[in-house]
Amino acid sequence: MSKLWREAASIIIAGRTNVFKCSKITDSKINGKFSPDYKILVLKRGKSSRFFPGGYVFPGGATANEDSCQEWLNIYESLGFKPELLKILTSNSPTVPLFSDNSKPLHKSISLRITAIRETFEESGILLCRSQKDSTPSNWAAYMSGHQLQEWQKIVQNNAYEFLNLCKEFKCFPDIWSLHLWSNWLTPTNNPIRFDTAFFLATIDQLPPSFMNDLEMDDMKWCHPQELLQGNIQDSVWLPPPQYYEMSRIVTYQNIDQLNNFAVERSKHGCERWMPVQKKAKDGIICFLPGDEQYPQKIDCNIKDKMGELEGTMKNLRSSSRNIHRMELYENQGTKIFISNVEPISGHTLPNTNSKL
């Protein structure tokens, strides 16, 4: 991949809200429907941010060289992990272009998970690590807590290498087995700042304590998926296109156990790298996705492009198409997803469109 893209990793964290898993469903409802038993963590990027300013995003960020150094292997080996256990995470990586470069000591499928965990700790204070006493890998994520972590959060923010020292100090390790590969998004070529981002999904059995990095973020909250989607439509929450699309996938799962089971099985399929192709219509912006008949057959990812323009409204352009897979971004009306004659891929379910063609 061209140097125009920086590699990054992000985690969609779902935390259980109904701790009493065997109890009856509560009366909490959203738009007349029972709310799910989990919430998703999102953070609002600062208005001065160069990338998605003011947008609510999942925690994560760009890779650092320290995330792929040999010392991580030493930490895992010192805690009794055999190389075979680490190789479990690399079995599906050939299907993901982002994971193809293995020139560094750590395979990308491992180092990108470490990036996601480190960045999540820096931004939210949530440390998805397991201690030596609880070292059995699980499909559910573990987290560590303690007053000292707030001090370490600031230290790691200033130096990514300190994340290694944190793990040595507390005899813990990044809980990489609990991060299930979800998707891979490229920033469109018309954006001056671009990332090649791996999205992972992790489920936690309860909402962990969190401490927002207020130097980078303006807000942090746990929300039901439907709340975020409604907020986007009502213009109270802005979800950038990848976040909106993924939230529209996740909202179809009302139960966190079902979401976890699906994520575990789906990750075995790997995933495709998606890059939205954005065009201006008369009344908004269309993000064309793979499978849409307007999506280009060939894309040069190594160019700096400008957003093209189309004649007509988004509705008119949609009515003249048969194979549709797109997001339509309306000013003051949020985002809508439209899908027609497109099959799900990589084991994914199609997102909840909430829209009629």
C-alpha positions in Angstrom: 0.0 0.0 0.0 1.2 3.5 -0.8 2.7 5.8 1.8 -0.3 8.0 1.3 -2.0 5.8 3.8 -1.0 5.3 7.4 -1.7 2.0 9.0 -4.1 2.1 11.9 -6.3 -0.1 14.1 -9.5 0.4 16.0 -11.7 -1.5 18.4 -15.5 -1.6 18.4 -16.0 -2.3 22.2 -19.4 -3.7 23.3 -19.9 -3.8 27.0 -22.7 -5.8 28.7 -25.2 -3.6 30.5 -27.4 -6.3 32.0 -25.0 -7.9 34.4 -27.6 -10.3 35.6 -27.6 -12.4 32.4 -30.4 -14.7 33.6 -32.8 -11.9 34.7 -35.9 -10.8 32.8 -35.6 -8.1 30.1 -36.0 -4.7 31.6 -38.6 -2.2 30.5 -36.0 0.1 28.9 -37.0 0.8 25.3 -35.8 2.8 22.3 -38.5 3.9 19.9 -40.9 1.3 21.4 -38.5 -1.6 21.1 -36.6 -3.3 23.9 -33.0 -2.0 24.1 -30.1 -4.4 23.7 -28.2 -5.7 26.7 -25.0 -3.9 25.6 -23.6 -0.5 24.7 -20.8 0.6 22.3 -18.0 2.9 23.3 -17.5 6.0 21.2 -15.3 9.1 21.5 -15.8 12.5 20.0 -12.7 13.8 18.2 -11.8 17.4 19.1 -12.8 20.2 16.7 -9.1 20.9 16.0 -8.4 17.3 15.0 -7.1 16.9 11.4 -9.1 13.7 10.9 -12.9 13.6 11.3 -13.0 16.6 13.6 -16.2 16.5 15.8 -16.9 12.9 14.7 -17.8 10.1 17.1 -15.4 7.3 16.5 -14.4 4.0 18.0 -11.1 4.1 20.0 -8.0 3.4 18.1 -5.2 5.1 16.1 -2.1 4.9 14.0 0.5 2.2 14.4 3.9 2.8 16.1 7.1 0.9 15.5 7.0 -0.2 19.1 3.8 -2.2 18.5 5.7 -4.7 16.3 9.0 -5.1 18.1 10.6 -8.4 19.3 10.1 -7.5 23.0 6.4 -8.4 22.7 7.3 -11.9 21.8 9.6 -12.0 24.8 6.7 -10.9 27.1 4.4 -13.6 25.8 7.0 -16.3 26.0 7.9 -15.2 29.6 4.3 -15.7 30.5 4.2 -19.2 29.1 2.7 -18.6 25.7 4.1 -21.0 23.0 4.6 -19.7 19.4 1.8 -22.0 18.3 -0.8 -20.1 20.3 0.2 -16.8 18.7 0.0 -18.4 15.2 -3.7 -18.9 15.8 -4.3 -15.2 15.0 -2.4 -15.4 11.7 -4.5 -18.2 10.1 -6.9 -15.9 8.3 -4.6 -12.9 7.6 -3.7 -13.8 4.0 -7.2 -12.7 3.0 -6.6 -9.2 4.4 -4.2 -7.0 2.4 -3.3 -5.0 5.5 -1.8 -8.0 7.1 0.4 -9.1 4.1 3.6 -7.3 5.2 5.5 -9.5 7.6 8.9 -7.9 7.4 8.9 -7.1 11.1 9.3 -9.5 14.1 5.6 -9.5 14.9 3.0 -10.7 12.3 0.6 -7.8 11.4 -2.3 -9.7 12.7 -0.7 -9.5 16.2 0.9 -6.0 16.0 -2.3 -4.4 14.8 -4.1 -5.8 17.7 -1.5 -4.4 20.0 -1.8 -1.0 18.3 -5.6 -1.1 18.8 -5.2 -2.0 22.5 -2.5 0.6 23.2 -4.4 3.4 21.4 -7.7 2.4 23.2 -5.8 2.8 26.5 -4.4 6.1 25.5 -7.7 7.5 24.5 -10.1 6.0 27.0 -8.1 4.6 29.8 -9.5 1.1 29.2 -6.7 -1.4 29.4 -7.6 -4.6 27.5 -5.0 -6.8 29.1 -4.9 -10.0 31.1 -2.7 -10.6 34.2 -0.4 -13.5 34.6 -2.9 -15.0 37.1 -5.7 -14.9 34.4 -3.7 -15.9 31.4 -6.1 -18.2 29.6 -7.2 -16.7 26.3 -10.9 -16.2 25.8 -13.3 -14.9 23.2 -14.4 -12.3 25.7 -12.1 -9.4 26.5 -10.6 -8.8 29.9 -9.5 -5.5 31.4 -7.3 -4.3 34.2 -8.2 -1.5 36.6 -6.5 0.5 39.3 -5.6 4.1 40.3 -2.1 3.7 38.9 -3.4 3.2 35.4 -4.3 6.9 35.0 -0.7 7.8 35.6 0.4 5.2 33.1 -2.1 6.4 30.6 -0.4 9.8 30.4 3.0 8.1 30.2 2.0 5.9 27.3 0.4 8.8 25.5 3.9 10.5 25.4 5.8 7.3 24.4 4.4 4.2 22.8 7.4 2.2 24.1 6.1 2.7 27.7 3.2 0.4 26.9 5.8 -2.4 27.0 7.1 -1.2 30.3 3.5 -1.0 31.7 3.0 -4.7 30.8 6.3 -5.6 32.4 5.5 -3.7 35.6 2.1 -5.3 36.1 3.0 -8.7 34.6 0.2 -8.5 32.1 -0.2 -8.8 28.3 -2.4 -7.3 25.6 -5.5 -9.5 25.3 -5.1 -10.0 21.6 -7.1 -13.2 21.3 -10.3 -11.3 22.4 -10.1 -8.9 19.4 -12.0 -10.4 16.5 -11.3 -9.1 13.0 -14.3 -7.2 11.8 -13.5 -5.1 8.7 -10.8 -3.1 6.9 -11.5 0.5 5.6 -9.4 2.8 3.5 -9.9 6.6 3.6 -11.2 7.8 0.2 -8.5 9.3 -2.2 -10.1 12.8 -2.0 -9.2 13.1 1.7 -5.7 14.6 2.3 -5.3 12.5 5.4 -5.7 8.8 4.8 -5.6 5.7 6.9 -5.7 2.0 6.2 -7.6 0.8 9.3 -8.3 -2.6 10.7 -11.5 -2.7 12.7 -11.7 -5.3 15.5 -14.7 -6.2 17.7 -14.4 -7.0 21.4 -17.0 -7.9 23.9 -16.7 -7.2 27.7 -19.0 -8.8 30.3 -19.6 -5.4 32.0 -18.9 -1.7 31.4 -15.3 -1.0 32.5 -14.2 2.2 34.2 -12.8 4.7 31.7 -10.8 7.9 31.7 -11.0 10.1 28.6 -7.9 11.7 27.1 -9.3 15.3 27.0 -6.3 16.6 25.0 -7.6 14.7 21.9 -11.3 14.1 22.7 -14.2 16.3 23.6 -16.6 13.6 24.8 -16.8 9.9 25.5 -19.9 7.8 26.1 -21.4 4.4 26.0 -24.5 4.2 23.8 -26.9 1.6 22.5 -26.3 1.3 18.7 -29.8 2.5 17.8 -29.2 5.6 20.0 -26.1 6.5 17.9 -27.9 5.9 14.6 -30.8 8.0 15.7 -28.5 10.7 16.9 -26.8 10.8 13.5 -30.1 11.3 11.8 -31.2 14.0 14.2 -27.8 15.8 13.7 -26.9 15.5 17.4 -24.2 12.9 16.8 -22.0 12.7 13.7 -20.8 9.3 12.8 -18.3 9.2 10.0 -19.2 6.8 7.1 -17.2 3.7 8.4 -18.6 4.1 11.9 -22.2 4.6 10.6 -22.0 1.5 8.4 -20.5 -0.7 11.1 -23.0 0.5 13.7 -25.8 -0.3 11.2 -24.4 -3.9 11.0 -24.1 -4.3 14.8 -27.6 -2.9 15.6 -29.2 -6.1 14.2 -27.9 -7.9 17.3 -30.0 -7.3 20.4 -28.0 -9.7 22.6 -24.3 -9.4 23.3 -23.8 -13.1 23.5 -25.1 -13.4 19.9 -22.9 -10.5 18.8 -19.9 -12.2 20.3 -20.7 -15.6 18.8 -21.2 -14.0 15.4 -17.9 -12.0 15.6 -15.9 -15.1 16.5 -17.3 -17.1 13.6 -17.3 -14.2 11.1 -13.6 -13.5 11.8 -12.7 -16.9 10.4 -13.6 -15.6 6.9 -11.1 -12.7 7.0 -12.4 -9.6 5.3 -12.0 -7.4 2.3 -10.4 -4.0 2.1 -13.1 -1.4 1.3 -12.6 2.1 0.1 -15.7 4.3 -0.4 -15.7 6.3 -3.6 -17.3 9.7 -2.9 -19.2 11.8 -5.4 -21.1 15.0 -5.0 -24.8 15.0 -6.0 -27.0 18.1 -6.1 -28.3 17.5 -2.6 -25.5 15.7 -0.8 -22.6 13.2 -1.0 -22.8 9.6 -2.1 -20.3 7.0 -0.8 -20.3 4.2 -3.3 -19.2 0.8 -2.0 -18.1 -2.5 -3.6 -21.0 -4.1 -5.4 -22.7 -0.9 -6.5 -22.9 -0.6 -10.2 -21.4 2.9 -10.0 -18.4 1.6 -8.1 -15.3 1.8 -10.4 -13.9 -1.5 -11.6 -10.3 -0.3 -11.1 -9.1 2.3 -8.6 -5.7 3.8 -8.4 -5.1 4.1 -4.7 -1.8 6.0 -5.2 -3.2 9.3 -6.4 -4.5 12.4 -4.7 -7.9 12.9 -6.1 -10.7 15.4 -5.9 -14.3 14.5 -5.2 -16.1 14.1 -8.5 -19.5 15.5 -9.2 -22.7 13.9 -10.6 -25.7 15.4 -12.2 -29.0 14.9 -10.4 -30.2 14.3 -6.9 -29.3 11.3 -4.9 -32.8 9.9 -5.2 -32.8 10.3 -9.0 -29.4 8.6 -9.3 -30.6 5.8 -7.1 -33.7 5.2 -9.1 -31.7 4.8 -12.3 -29.5 2.0 -10.7 -30.2 -1.6 -10.2 -27.3 -2.9 -8.1 -27.0 -0.5 -5.2 -24.6 -0.4 -2.3 -24.1 3.1 -1.1 -24.3 5.6 1.7 -26.0 8.9 1.1 -24.9 11.8 3.3 -27.5 14.6 3.7 -26.8 17.9 5.3 -28.7 18.2 8.6 -30.5 14.8 7.9 -27.7 12.4 8.7 -26.7 9.3 6.7 -28.8 6.7 5.0 -27.7 3.3 3.6 -29.3 1.8 0.5 -28.7 -1.8 -0.7 -30.3 -3.7 -3.5 -29.2 -6.8 -5.4 -26.0 -7.0 -3.3 -25.0 -10.1 -1.4 -23.2 -10.0 2.0 -19.5 -11.1 1.9 -16.9 -12.4 4.3 -19.6 -13.9 6.5 -21.1 -10.5 7.3 -24.8 -9.8 7.6 -26.1 -6.8 5.6 -26.6 -3.7 7.7 -29.9 -2.3 8.8 -30.8 0.3 6.2 -33.9 1.8 7.7 -34.6 3.2 4.3 -36.8 2.4 1.3 -35.5 2.5 -2.2 
